[in-house]
Amino acid sequence: IFSTVPVDRSSRSDLWPKDVGILALEVYFPSQYVEQVELEKYDGVEAGKYTQGLGQRQMGFCSAHEDINSLCLTVVQRLVERSHLSWDSIGRLEVGTETIIDKSKAVKTVLMQLFQDSGNTDVEGIDTTNACYGGTASLFNAADWVESSSWDGRYALVVCGDIAVYATGNARPTGGAGAVAMLVGPNAPLALERGLRGTHMENAYDFYKPDLASEYPVVDGKLSIQCYFRALDQCYAVYRKKIQSQWQKEGITKPFTMEDFQFIIFHTPFCKLVQKSVGRLLLNDFLAAPKPDTESGIYKGLQSFRGKKLEDTYSDKDVEKAFQKASLEIFNQKTKPSLLLSSRNGNMYTPSVYGCLASLLAQCSAQQLAGSRIGAFSYGSGLAASLFSLRVSQDVAPGSPLDKLVSSFSDLQTRLDSRKCVLPEEFAQIMKLREDTHHLGAYYKMAQQSAASTVLMPVPHWGCKSARKEMAWLSDTLDPCFSCQKSHSSLQDQALTLNVLERLT
């Protein structure tokens, strides 16, 4: 007979390595974008629908020659090189993605080519998939591995990457693309707070991809927002219960509220939803408070909402507007700094909440972050969601892990500014090309002399050495690929490009 009593291991902190969490972080996003204000004009919608209604400024997007493998290869190599790591120092590599280009072969196995020269094949972990939640599941798995009896003292590497594209219509402006890699281990400047995860899972069809021949999802926008808010409510309730239980053991009897998060980051389908979510958390605090002061302070004027039930407010615009207004200062202080990448690159799916973390590191100094608790809400349709927290190190000395981590994002704004702006017409053409070539296998474009059309030809597989050998019959110029240039941002630009104009003429 198995015991049904949970085992309390929280009091035995000596059983785990100390401060397991994020040691280093790297982000990759496409080198091209479209302005949302120009997209509004091109789509013929009212001015402000995408920029004010969704809260989006720009949207990064991939060319037809870029895929999930290239995104993840790039971000992993950048992290390892910038962190001056050896490939044999990594003992676990886990990938979270919903961008599937092979129904059997994991992205993680593609990434193993980066380990080839080191001879390190003893690397645990594999891909994890559930909409935008896979990256968080991978992070939890990595931290759990470090804290387990299976840990061999090496680092874990977590990769989340996706290409978010939608069919022409209202959802297309909520796209984006990118990848984030995180180095996980002990003594981290961003430590996962042990025992403080609030998770909610249920069966829902708010967003799903049943057509394997298409990149585009099936989306019920209204239901998806309702599911997001319901998951946020449930996760916050579980998180509060767990942290208050910890506090009681320490002699602290006060209730947990949003004020106990110095910063709050969210999975960000679009920025306006995040602003509403901050108001949603304030609504939770308001309804949970025994005697909220509605005459002054943050709850002033909210007395008429006192009798509301959370489950009855998902579509209540009066509640939404009132609590969004009441929480505006909280949003500006605790969350808005994290939306730099989301507003300028769009929804990256699994890396979204970690792109927000990168933005927070880019927008705040080590001194501003030191000792803070960062609340993080991760959501994946279908659905799976968790609210967890990171505790930031107090050490802000020059050269400290926190100082190095924050400094690594000092160029994020510059990187965003240096991208190429593409007109909506060209963006639409590239999306059409992606649609036409999706799941056709790797290919390159053959330019005909008339330049009136292109011919798509198959490429055997990734990698210049094998491709050069297998395609030697072409005897044309092969540009260097990632094996030579150590860059993987696009098949067209950094991987395999063939000029066969002479042979065609």
C-alpha positions as a printed NumPy array, in Angstrom:
array([[  0.   ,   0.   ,   0.   ],
       [  1.461,   3.342,  -1.051],
       [  1.24 ,   6.343,   1.239],
       [ -0.983,   9.206,   0.088],
       [  0.804,  11.695,   2.349],
       [  3.094,  14.061,   0.391],
       [  6.744,  13.922,   1.396],
       [  8.025,  17.265,   2.65 ],
       [ 11.586,  17.655,   1.373],
       [ 11.647,  21.442,   1.516],
       [ 13.176,  21.401,   4.989],
       [ 16.168,  19.384,   3.775],
       [ 17.86 ,  21.964,   1.583],
       [ 21.148,  20.098,   1.974],
       [ 19.805,  17.401,  -0.369],
       [ 20.073,  19.68 ,  -3.407],
       [ 22.725,  21.778,  -5.091],
       [ 22.294,  25.418,  -4.1  ],
       [ 20.438,  27.998,  -6.227],
       [ 19.725,  25.875,  -9.293],
       [ 18.567,  28.062, -12.137],
       [ 19.621,  30.1  , -15.157],
       [ 23.336,  30.817, -15.41 ],
       [ 23.407,  32.289, -18.913],
       [ 20.885,  33.102, -21.596],
       [ 21.039,  33.782, -25.327],
       [ 18.311,  34.966, -27.694],
       [ 18.04 ,  34.822, -31.487],
       [ 15.446,  36.562, -33.649],
       [ 15.136,  37.036, -37.431],
       [ 17.105,  39.754, -39.191],
       [ 14.01 ,  41.148, -40.905],
       [ 10.714,  42.586, -39.719],
       [  7.581,  44.353, -40.877],
       [  6.133,  47.469, -39.248],
       [  2.71 ,  46.83 , -37.745],
       [  1.487,  50.309, -38.663],
       [  2.317,  49.575, -42.31 ],
       [  0.666,  46.17 , -42.027],
       [ -2.511,  47.902, -40.842],
       [ -2.557,  49.964, -44.042],
       [ -1.763,  46.964, -46.236],
       [ -4.496,  44.844, -44.642],
       [ -7.002,  47.678, -44.899],
       [ -7.924,  47.692, -41.206],
       [ -8.567,  50.723, -39.039],
       [ -5.488,  52.58 , -37.827],
       [ -4.323,  51.361, -34.437],
       [ -5.878,  47.892, -34.623],
       [ -2.511,  46.14 , -34.449],
       [ -0.449,  48.851, -32.753],
       [ -2.885,  49.944, -30.054],
       [ -5.402,  47.108, -29.998],
       [ -2.728,  44.398, -29.833],
       [  0.079,  46.562, -28.476],
       [  2.511,  45.473, -31.208],
       [  5.082,  47.699, -32.967],
       [  6.91 ,  45.319, -35.282],
       [  6.883,  41.643, -36.24 ],
       [  9.985,  39.627, -37.016],
       [  9.632,  36.784, -39.489],
       [ 11.728,  34.091, -41.12 ],
       [ 12.451,  33.656, -44.792],
       [ 11.337,  30.485, -46.529],
       [ 14.87 ,  29.122, -46.169],
       [ 14.943,  29.252, -42.378],
       [ 13.546,  26.517, -40.162],
       [ 13.453,  25.446, -36.539],
       [ 16.748,  23.561, -36.87 ],
       [ 18.613,  26.62 , -38.126],
       [ 17.176,  28.823, -35.361],
       [ 18.171,  26.4  , -32.637],
       [ 21.612,  25.664, -34.092],
       [ 22.38 ,  29.375, -34.119],
       [ 21.228,  30.17 , -30.602],
       [ 22.971,  27.147, -29.053],
       [ 26.295,  27.855, -30.704],
       [ 26.128,  31.524, -29.73 ],
       [ 25.436,  30.667, -26.091],
       [ 28.255,  28.134, -25.863],
       [ 30.772,  30.421, -27.557],
       [ 29.815,  33.576, -25.63 ],
       [ 29.894,  31.658, -22.354],
       [ 33.302,  30.131, -23.231],
       [ 31.979,  26.642, -22.53 ],
       [ 33.402,  23.36 , -23.7  ],
       [ 30.923,  21.06 , -25.408],
       [ 31.798,  18.203, -23.068],
       [ 30.714,  20.303, -20.065],
       [ 27.055,  19.824, -21.099],
       [ 25.332,  16.681, -19.828],
       [ 21.729,  17.419, -20.73 ],
       [ 20.174,  19.181, -23.716],
       [ 16.428,  19.548, -23.957],
       [ 14.399,  21.34 , -26.624],
       [ 10.94 ,  22.842, -26.305],
       [  9.218,  23.561, -29.613],
       [  5.914,  23.19 , -31.439],
       [  7.443,  23.835, -34.863],
       [  7.56 ,  20.296, -36.181],
       [  9.326,  19.535, -39.463],
       [  9.748,  15.809, -38.849],
       [  7.25 ,  13.526, -37.134],
       [  9.988,  11.307, -35.711],
       [ 13.384,  12.995, -35.587],
       [ 13.87 ,  15.441, -32.714],
       [ 15.449,  18.866, -33.091],
       [ 17.754,  17.843, -30.237],
       [ 19.333,  15.165, -32.449],
       [ 20.105,  17.811, -35.08 ],
       [ 21.792,  19.934, -32.42 ],
       [ 24.058,  17.02 , -31.53 ],
       [ 26.15 ,  17.765, -34.624],
       [ 27.518,  20.717, -32.67 ],
       [ 28.986,  18.24 , -30.168],
       [ 30.612,  16.069, -32.817],
       [ 34.161,  17.432, -32.665],
       [ 34.203,  17.236, -28.863],
       [ 33.276,  13.553, -28.93 ],
       [ 30.598,  14.171, -26.296],
       [ 27.607,  11.936, -27.031],
       [ 26.611,  11.409, -23.391],
       [ 23.943,  14.113, -23.431],
       [ 20.521,  13.334, -21.965],
       [ 17.217,  15.006, -22.868],
       [ 15.002,  15.205, -25.938],
       [ 12.242,  17.415, -27.416],
       [  9.155,  18.404, -25.438],
       [  6.   ,  19.584, -27.197],
       [  2.789,  21.251, -26.135],
       [  2.131,  24.519, -27.929],
       [  4.023,  27.368, -26.213],
       [  4.655,  25.458, -22.962],
       [  7.41 ,  23.099, -24.151],
       [ 10.224,  25.479, -23.209],
       [  9.038,  25.734, -19.621],
       [  8.625,  21.96 , -19.341],
       [ 12.196,  21.635, -20.632],
       [ 13.459,  24.163, -18.087],
       [ 11.737,  22.312, -15.251],
       [ 13.167,  19.005, -16.492],
       [ 16.664,  20.474, -16.645],
       [ 16.465,  21.894, -13.122],
       [ 15.02 ,  18.636, -11.808],
       [ 17.915,  16.74 , -13.425],
       [ 20.468,  18.956, -11.697],
       [ 18.698,  18.349,  -8.385],
       [ 18.399,  14.591,  -8.923],
       [ 20.554,  11.536,  -8.226],
       [ 21.181,  11.312, -11.985],
       [ 23.146,  14.573, -12.08 ],
       [ 26.804,  14.064, -12.952],
       [ 27.972,  17.607, -12.192],
       [ 27.695,  18.987, -15.726],
       [ 25.493,  21.774, -17.055],
       [ 22.062,  21.405, -18.619],
       [ 21.161,  23.346, -21.748],
       [ 17.56 ,  24.295, -22.493],
       [ 16.545,  25.445, -25.967],
       [ 13.159,  26.851, -26.95 ],
       [ 12.439,  27.955, -30.468],
       [  9.526,  28.415, -32.833],
       [  8.316,  30.051, -36.009],
       [  4.87 ,  31.533, -35.401],
       [  3.005,  32.105, -38.654],
       [ -0.7  ,  32.45 , -39.399],
       [ -2.872,  32.421, -42.479],
       [ -3.91 ,  35.76 , -43.934],
       [ -6.402,  37.393, -41.585],
       [ -6.822,  38.803, -38.096],
       [ -4.331,  36.434, -36.454],
       [ -1.387,  37.072, -38.799],
       [ -0.178,  40.232, -36.955],
       [  0.316,  38.114, -33.796],
       [  3.087,  36.073, -35.409],
       [  6.826,  36.166, -34.8  ],
       [  9.83 ,  33.886, -34.567],
       [ 12.924,  33.269, -32.489],
       [ 14.85 ,  31.013, -30.179],
       [ 16.245,  31.199, -26.662],
       [ 18.938,  29.027, -25.092],
       [ 19.471,  28.834, -21.318],
       [ 22.365,  27.337, -19.388],
       [ 21.091,  25.665, -16.214],
       [ 23.116,  24.714, -13.168],
       [ 23.807,  25.496,  -9.496],
       [ 24.852,  28.867,  -8.005],
       [ 22.806,  30.649, -10.644],
       [ 22.133,  34.407, -10.63 ],
       [ 18.499,  33.574, -11.51 ],
       [ 17.564,  30.723,  -9.174],
       [ 14.291,  28.825,  -9.548],
       [ 12.543,  29.099,  -6.195],
       [ 12.169,  25.541,  -4.972],
       [  8.642,  24.275,  -4.366],
       [  7.018,  27.368,  -5.837],
       [  5.294,  26.288,  -9.016],
       [  1.598,  26.648,  -9.585],
       [  0.478,  24.496, -12.512],
       [ -2.849,  24.083, -14.297],
       [ -3.605,  21.631, -17.098],
       [ -6.813,  20.731, -18.884],
       [ -8.135,  19.571, -22.246],
       [ -9.077,  22.476, -24.52 ],
       [ -9.11 ,  23.171, -28.243],
       [ -8.297,  26.88 , -28.186],
       [ -5.299,  26.556, -30.541],
       [ -4.092,  23.416, -32.271],
       [ -2.46 ,  22.175, -35.494],
       [ -4.338,  19.168, -36.896],
       [ -3.194,  19.696, -40.493],
       [  0.365,  18.368, -40.728],
       [  0.655,  19.677, -44.284],
       [  0.356,  23.277, -43.075],
       [  2.269,  25.558, -40.716],
       [ -0.941,  27.346, -39.814],
       [ -2.86 ,  26.586, -36.626],
       [ -6.58 ,  26.45 , -36.003],
       [ -7.341,  29.208, -33.509],
       [-10.421,  30.116, -31.507],
       [ -9.267,  33.547, -30.369],
       [-12.02 ,  34.229, -27.847],
       [-11.709,  30.782, -26.271],
       [ -7.909,  31.032, -26.184],
       [ -7.983,  34.28 , -24.21 ],
       [-10.523,  32.769, -21.828],
       [ -8.316,  29.698, -21.361],
       [ -5.276,  31.932, -20.78 ],
       [ -7.053,  33.9  , -18.045],
       [ -8.502,  30.783, -16.433],
       [ -5.076,  29.151, -16.364],
       [ -3.579,  32.328, -14.886],
       [ -6.228,  32.366, -12.136],
       [ -5.649,  28.71 , -11.273],
       [ -1.85 ,  28.895, -11.353],
       [ -1.813,  32.035,  -9.209],
       [ -4.104,  30.408,  -6.635],
       [ -1.836,  27.338,  -6.385],
       [  1.32 ,  29.465,  -6.251],
       [ -0.094,  31.648,  -3.46 ],
       [ -1.115,  28.59 ,  -1.464],
       [  2.375,  27.089,  -1.736],
       [  4.307,  30.22 ,  -0.86 ],
       [  1.994,  31.043,   2.039],
       [  2.566,  27.506,   3.341],
       [  6.313,  28.119,   3.205],
       [  5.897,  31.463,   4.92 ],
       [  3.841,  29.968,   7.741],
       [  6.712,  27.594,   8.547],
       [  8.933,  30.665,   8.805],
       [  6.465,  32.49 ,  11.04 ],
       [  5.156,  34.809,   8.325],
       [  1.359,  35.049,   8.343],
       [  0.574,  37.727,   5.748],
       [ -1.173,  36.818,   2.485],
       [  0.812,  36.803,  -0.747],
       [ -0.13 ,  39.479,  -3.312],
       [  1.284,  40.905,  -6.525],
       [  3.298,  43.349,  -4.445],
       [  5.521,  40.44 ,  -3.407],
       [  6.701,  40.116,  -7.013],
       [  9.192,  42.837,  -7.852],
       [  8.795,  41.944, -11.532],
       [  6.254,  39.817, -13.423],
       [  6.801,  38.385, -16.899],
       [  4.254,  36.572, -19.046],
       [  3.926,  34.402, -22.092],
       [  3.05 ,  37.102, -24.622],
       [  0.834,  36.268, -27.62 ],
       [  0.451,  40.061, -27.9  ],
       [  1.366,  42.825, -25.482],
       [ -2.156,  44.06 , -24.771],
       [ -3.074,  40.644, -23.362],
       [ -0.218,  40.944, -20.885],
       [ -1.433,  44.321, -19.677],
       [ -4.88 ,  42.801, -19.148],
       [ -3.265,  39.888, -17.302],
       [ -1.677,  42.222, -14.757],
       [ -5.159,  43.585, -14.124],
       [ -6.371,  40.006, -13.817],
       [ -3.881,  39.289, -11.026],
       [ -5.015,  42.435,  -9.232],
       [ -8.61 ,  41.172,  -9.5  ],
       [ -7.484,  37.925,  -7.862],
       [ -5.865,  39.822,  -5.001],
       [ -8.918,  42.049,  -4.606],
       [-11.392,  39.172,  -4.379],
       [ -9.101,  37.221,  -2.021],
       [ -8.54 ,  40.15 ,   0.36 ],
       [-10.66 ,  39.878,   3.549],
       [-11.297,  43.629,   3.827],
       [ -9.902,  45.573,   0.86 ],
       [ -9.781,  49.357,   1.222],
       [-12.005,  50.687,  -1.564],
       [-11.933,  54.273,  -0.294],
       [ -8.266,  54.898,  -1.081],
       [ -5.213,  53.212,  -2.486],
       [ -5.055,  50.722,  -5.312],
       [ -8.586,  49.369,  -4.791],
       [-10.239,  52.783,  -4.711],
       [-13.58 ,  52.794,  -6.536],
       [-13.705,  49.014,  -7.041],
       [-16.301,  48.216,  -4.375],
       [-19.005,  47.412,  -6.965],
       [-16.936,  44.406,  -8.13 ],
       [-16.624,  42.876,  -4.69 ],
       [-19.277,  40.22 ,  -5.258],
       [-17.878,  38.998,  -8.572],
       [-16.73 ,  35.409,  -9.105],
       [-13.577,  34.878, -11.142],
       [-15.21 ,  32.34 , -13.462],
       [-17.903,  34.881, -14.383],
       [-15.51 ,  37.666, -15.404],
       [-13.611,  36.298, -18.409],
       [-15.73 ,  38.283, -20.867],
       [-16.735,  41.118, -18.52 ],
       [-15.419,  44.302, -20.147],
       [-16.324,  46.468, -17.156],
       [-14.165,  44.339, -14.865],
       [-11.367,  44.236, -17.44 ],
       [-11.26 ,  47.999, -17.921],
       [-11.55 ,  48.829, -14.216],
       [ -8.731,  46.531, -13.1  ],
       [ -6.549,  47.343, -16.082],
       [ -6.795,  50.991, -15.09 ],
       [ -6.211,  50.266, -11.405],
       [ -3.138,  48.162, -12.16 ],
       [ -1.547,  50.545, -14.68 ],
       [  1.221,  51.686, -12.339],
       [  1.986,  48.082, -11.369],
       [  2.155,  47.155, -15.054],
       [  4.492,  50.038, -15.867],
       [  6.851,  49.189, -13.009],
       [  6.82 ,  45.401, -12.905],
       [  6.005,  44.192, -16.423],
       [  6.351,  46.799, -19.171],
       [ 10.197,  46.65 , -19.196],
       [  9.925,  42.965, -20.172],
       [  7.942,  43.651, -23.35 ],
       [ 10.726,  45.135, -25.491],
       [ 11.301,  42.011, -27.569],
       [  7.637,  41.002, -27.689],
       [  6.517,  44.392, -28.982],
       [  9.249,  44.579, -31.62 ],
       [  9.588,  40.934, -32.696],
       [  6.197,  39.428, -31.887],
       [  5.147,  36.114, -30.406],
       [  7.944,  33.547, -30.43 ],
       [  5.726,  30.791, -28.916],
       [  7.907,  28.628, -26.601],
       [ 10.636,  31.289, -26.139],
       [  8.09 ,  34.055, -25.518],
       [  8.27 ,  34.3  , -21.726],
       [ 12.064,  33.862, -21.832],
       [ 12.322,  36.6  , -24.43 ],
       [ 10.535,  38.723, -21.828],
       [ 13.172,  37.696, -19.309],
       [ 15.903,  38.74 , -21.744],
       [ 14.14 ,  42.092, -22.252],
       [ 13.962,  42.639, -18.501],
       [ 17.699,  41.978, -18.222],
       [ 18.296,  44.432, -21.063],
       [ 16.1  ,  47.158, -19.564],
       [ 17.199,  46.964, -15.925],
       [ 20.555,  47.236, -14.205],
       [ 22.006,  44.543, -11.969],
       [ 21.409,  46.861,  -9.013],
       [ 17.702,  47.202,  -9.88 ],
       [ 17.316,  43.43 , -10.214],
       [ 19.413,  42.299,  -7.247],
       [ 17.484,  40.314,  -4.627],
       [ 14.191,  40.615,  -6.49 ],
       [ 11.577,  37.94 ,  -7.037],
       [ 10.511,  37.616, -10.681],
       [  7.149,  35.97 , -11.242],
       [  6.868,  34.099, -14.558],
       [  3.661,  32.852, -16.156],
       [  4.042,  30.32 , -18.961],
       [  1.054,  29.221, -21.053],
       [  0.631,  26.695, -23.847],
       [ -2.699,  26.127, -25.545],
       [ -4.387,  22.82 , -25.299],
       [ -3.644,  23.492, -22.404],
       [ -0.683,  23.545, -20.007],
       [  0.379,  26.457, -17.812],
       [  2.621,  27.234, -14.847],
       [  3.359,  30.225, -12.659],
       [  6.798,  30.031, -11.053],
       [  9.368,  32.437,  -9.698],
       [ 13.032,  33.263, -10.025],
       [ 15.061,  34.747,  -7.193],
       [ 17.784,  37.118,  -8.384],
       [ 21.228,  37.023,  -6.778],
       [ 22.256,  39.823,  -4.418],
       [ 25.796,  39.936,  -5.789],
       [ 26.166,  42.866,  -8.194],
       [ 29.955,  43.147,  -8.035],
       [ 31.689,  43.684, -11.4  ],
       [ 32.335,  40.298, -12.955],
       [ 29.732,  38.539, -10.787],
       [ 27.407,  36.025, -12.512],
       [ 24.541,  38.537, -12.344],
       [ 26.692,  41.352, -13.714],
       [ 27.815,  39.132, -16.612],
       [ 24.261,  38.009, -17.35 ],
       [ 22.872,  41.55 , -17.422],
       [ 25.829,  42.827, -19.47 ],
       [ 25.236,  40.139, -22.097],
       [ 22.006,  41.904, -23.085],
       [ 23.365,  45.436, -23.238],
       [ 23.229,  45.234, -27.05 ],
       [ 19.663,  43.919, -27.385],
       [ 18.207,  47.292, -28.394],
       [ 21.005,  47.778, -30.941],
       [ 20.404,  44.318, -32.4  ],
       [ 16.707,  45.104, -32.842],
       [ 17.512,  48.46 , -34.458],
       [ 19.931,  46.867, -36.929],
       [ 17.351,  44.548, -38.533],
       [ 16.083,  45.078, -42.073],
       [ 12.622,  46.608, -42.44 ],
       [ 10.568,  44.844, -45.118],
       [  7.49 ,  46.253, -46.819],
       [  4.177,  44.424, -46.232],
       [  4.032,  43.426, -49.901],
       [  7.357,  41.602, -49.661],
       [  6.366,  40.111, -46.318],
       [  3.184,  38.697, -47.912],
       [  5.218,  37.228, -50.792],
       [  7.611,  35.516, -48.374],
       [  4.711,  34.108, -46.377],
       [  3.214,  32.757, -49.603],
       [  6.522,  31.125, -50.492],
       [  6.697,  29.524, -47.052],
       [  3.164,  28.253, -47.546],
       [  3.931,  26.813, -50.993],
       [  7.144,  25.098, -49.91 ],
       [  6.134,  23.889, -46.457],
       [  7.1  ,  20.247, -45.904],
       [  8.531,  19.891, -49.393],
       [ 11.9  ,  19.095, -47.853],
       [ 15.003,  21.253, -47.975],
       [ 15.38 ,  23.072, -51.278],
       [ 17.217,  25.844, -53.02 ],
       [ 16.084,  28.276, -55.668],
       [ 17.372,  28.037, -59.228],
       [ 17.203,  31.405, -60.946],
       [ 16.258,  31.203, -64.602],
       [ 17.856,  33.598, -67.036],
       [ 14.609,  35.436, -67.637],
       [ 14.262,  35.941, -63.861],
       [ 10.558,  35.484, -64.504],
       [ 10.259,  32.364, -62.375],
       [ 12.134,  30.094, -60.015],
       [ 12.556,  26.356, -59.895],
       [ 12.663,  24.554, -56.552],
       [ 15.171,  21.725, -56.317],
       [ 15.776,  19.382, -53.395],
       [ 18.832,  19.584, -51.16 ],
       [ 19.931,  16.192, -49.688],
       [ 20.161,  17.391, -46.077],
       [ 21.855,  19.974, -43.848],
       [ 25.615,  20.325, -43.705],
       [ 28.11 ,  21.519, -46.282],
       [ 30.504,  18.579, -46.244],
       [ 27.933,  15.965, -47.169],
       [ 26.032,  18.296, -49.46 ],
       [ 29.162,  19.263, -51.359],
       [ 29.973,  15.606, -51.91 ],
       [ 26.471,  14.548, -52.944],
       [ 25.953,  17.531, -55.239],
       [ 29.422,  17.621, -56.784],
       [ 27.827,  16.822, -60.145],
       [ 26.618,  20.398, -60.292],
       [ 30.223,  21.686, -60.286],
       [ 28.937,  25.115, -59.318],
       [ 29.975,  27.474, -56.584],
       [ 28.857,  26.475, -53.1  ],
       [ 28.875,  29.237, -50.561],
       [ 30.215,  28.374, -47.088],
       [ 27.664,  27.001, -44.664],
       [ 27.422,  26.788, -40.914],
       [ 30.166,  24.177, -40.682],
       [ 32.522,  26.824, -42.04 ],
       [ 31.016,  30.079, -40.778],
       [ 29.528,  28.807, -37.538],
       [ 26.257,  30.553, -38.223],
       [ 22.898,  28.98 , -38.873],
       [ 20.431,  31.804, -39.328],
       [ 19.233,  30.831, -42.796],
       [ 19.686,  28.255, -45.496],
       [ 19.712,  31.009, -48.087],
       [ 22.294,  33.245, -46.411],
       [ 24.489,  31.043, -44.229],
       [ 23.881,  27.48 , -45.242],
       [ 23.765,  26.125, -48.795],
       [ 23.362,  28.41 , -51.805],
       [ 23.877,  27.265, -55.365],
       [ 24.316,  29.474, -58.342],
       [ 23.283,  27.429, -61.39 ],
       [ 22.49 ,  30.239, -63.749],
       [ 25.148,  29.194, -66.274],
       [ 23.97 ,  25.578, -66.36 ],
       [ 20.383,  26.675, -66.967],
       [ 21.41 ,  28.893, -69.865]])
